[in-house]
Amino acid sequence: MDRDGTLNPDPGYISSLKDFRLYSFTLDALKKLSTLSSHLCIVTNQSGISRGLIEEKELDKIHSYLVSKIEQEHMIISGLYVCTDLPGTGSKRRKPQTGMFLEAEKDLSIELNQCLMVGDSLSDIEVGNSLNMDTMLVLTGRGQETLKEISKKFTVSLTAKNL
């Protein structure tokens, strides 16, 4: 699943832990998802690092906080995959490219075509489609805009108000 706009509000760039908060429904929704899946993974583009808007150390604090909140609810994040590359650099890892997903597939011995990609952006749906994953568009974050942009070339398996 995606991070910004899916698990937490997306104000643009989150530059410190004090600016990060989960949606009120996130932990309950993850509990429900965890009963349906053996793995919960987060796959996120974080170009704020390359743009100089956030230090890697601060991003690590945000992710440590996120994982600890989830673990406090007796759930496990099997993988947290982060791409800090700028758009337009030809990165194979940056969504909608498949690099981070292929890493997760190898690391976790999973079959991506048996997985669900949850996100709020066109790049989330696009990468899910390119890997033959089921996709869930959440209408939080950029989801409302994305719903308008979805064309016949992208398939959304499920649209939901939120996670």
URVENWO-V319545 format. One record per residue. N is the residue number from 0. RES is the residue in one letter. PSI is psi in degrees with one decimal (* if undefined). Layout:
n	res	psi
N	RES	PSI
N	RES	PSI
//
This chain:
n	res	psi
0	M	158.5
1	D	165.7
2	R	-75.4
3	D	127.6
4	G	-13.0
5	T	-54.3
6	L	-28.4
7	N	156.2
8	P	149.8
9	D	93.4
10	P	4.5
11	G	-92.4
12	Y	129.4
13	I	116.8
14	S	-6.0
15	S	162.7
16	L	-33.9
17	K	-20.0
18	D	-3.7
19	F	131.9
20	R	148.6
21	L	153.9
22	Y	152.8
23	S	-26.8
24	F	-8.3
25	T	-52.5
26	L	-40.5
27	D	-41.0
28	A	-41.1
29	L	-35.5
30	K	-44.0
31	K	-45.9
32	L	-37.5
33	S	-22.4
34	T	-16.7
35	L	-8.0
36	S	147.3
37	S	-12.2
38	H	133.8
39	L	123.1
40	C	147.5
41	I	130.0
42	V	114.6
43	T	136.6
44	N	129.9
45	Q	67.2
46	S	-6.3
47	G	-30.0
48	I	-53.6
49	S	-25.1
50	R	-7.4
51	G	19.6
52	L	-16.3
53	I	141.9
54	E	148.4
55	E	-36.4
56	K	-40.0
57	E	-39.0
58	L	-40.3
59	D	-38.8
60	K	-42.8
61	I	-45.7
62	H	-35.5
63	S	-42.8
64	Y	-47.1
65	L	-49.9
66	V	-40.1
67	S	-38.8
68	K	-40.1
69	I	-43.5
70	E	-31.8
71	Q	-23.3
72	E	16.9
73	H	38.4
74	M	160.9
75	I	133.4
76	I	113.8
77	S	-27.8
78	G	144.7
79	L	108.8
80	Y	125.8
81	V	130.8
82	C	122.6
83	T	4.7
84	D	149.2
85	L	151.7
86	P	151.0
87	G	10.2
88	T	1.0
89	G	17.3
90	S	134.5
91	K	-11.2
92	R	-30.5
93	R	126.8
94	K	135.9
95	P	11.8
96	Q	164.4
97	T	-1.6
98	G	-48.9
99	M	-33.9
100	F	-39.8
101	L	-34.2
102	E	-45.5
103	A	-41.7
104	E	-44.5
105	K	-48.2
106	D	-38.6
107	L	0.2
108	S	53.4
109	I	163.4
110	E	114.5
111	L	-31.2
112	N	-1.9
113	Q	10.8
114	C	162.4
115	L	127.3
116	M	121.5
117	V	128.0
118	G	175.4
119	D	-2.8
120	S	161.9
121	L	-37.9
122	S	-31.3
123	D	-45.5
124	I	-41.6
125	E	-47.2
126	V	-39.2
127	G	-44.6
128	N	-42.6
129	S	-21.8
130	L	12.0
131	N	35.7
132	M	153.3
133	D	150.0
134	T	144.2
135	M	116.7
136	L	120.3
137	V	142.5
138	L	13.1
139	T	175.8
140	G	-121.9
141	R	11.0
142	G	-40.8
143	Q	-43.7
144	E	-43.0
145	T	-40.2
146	L	-38.5
147	K	-28.4
148	E	-18.2
149	I	127.8
150	S	-176.6
151	K	-17.7
152	K	-10.5
153	F	142.3
154	T	129.5
155	V	121.1
156	S	-34.7
157	L	138.2
158	T	134.1
159	A	150.8
160	K	-41.4
161	N	-178.4
162	L	*
//
